[in-house]
Amino acid sequence: MQSIVYVMRHIDIGGHIEIPYKKVGITGSGNATLDSRLQQISNTKSPIKAQCIAAWAYDDARGLENALHVLMEDSRVEGEWFLDAEDTL
């Protein structure tokens, strides 16, 4: 069964600051849906929310997620969050 590999970022809904961090994760196949995962990450009364910027259905989503994490290891900030100062992810 396919799962979804996604890239999310935080956004300032007021548009006052740029936030250069992105999250690479997976969802589906027994996990939360992409919409519910987005809600989990955004579920506060903060002006900083999560936005999904890319998502792909993939048979080996865990393997792809792990490969992306290894590829970006030098820019890891915390857990599945990575610094993407050049906005290339």
N, C-alpha and C positions, 0 to 999 in steps of 0.2 A: 504494500500500500504506500502511496506517495505521501510525503510530508512536505511542508513548505519551509524553504530557507528564506529568511527575510533580512532586510537592512532597515533599521529604524534610526531616527535621530530625534533629539530634543529640539523643540522650537519655542521661541518666546512669542506667545500669541499677541503681545503688544508690539512686537517688531523692533524692540529697542536694543537687543544684543544678539550677536552671532554666537552660536554654540557649536564648536567644532568636533563634537563627539558622535560616534555612530555605534549602534549595537547590531551584531550579527548573531542571529539565533535561528531556531527551528520551532515549528508548531505543527499541529495536526497529528494524525495517527495516534489517538489516545491523549494527546496534549490539548491545550486550549486551541480554539480557532484563532485565525489571524486577527479577526476583529476583537475577540475577547482578550487576546494578548496585548493588543494596543491599548485597550481599556485598562488592563492591569497596570501597565507602565504609566499611563496618564492619570490614574485615578486619585488625584488629590485636588485640592482647591488652590492650586498654584497656577501662575501665569505661564509656567513652563510645562508643555505637553509633549507627547510622543507623536511622531508622524512616520508612517511607513513610506519609504521612498522606493523600495524594490522588493519583489517577492517572486519566487520561482517554485513550482511543484517539481519534486525530484524524488526518484526512487530511493537513492542513498543519501537522504538529506543530512543525516548525522555525519557521514563521511565527508560530505562537501563542507558542512559547517566546520568540522575539525580541520580540514585542509585550509580553509580561509583563516581560521584562528592562528594556525601555524604560520601562514604567509604574512600575517599582520602582527606577529608576536612583538616586534620592536615598538609598535605603537599602542600596545595594550595599556589601558589606564586602570581598569577595574573589571574583573569578571569577563563579560562578553562585550564590554565597551572599549572602543578604540579611538584614539585621536586621529582625526582626518582633517588636519589644518589646511591641506591643499584642496579639499572637497573632491577627491578622486575616487572614493569608494562608491 
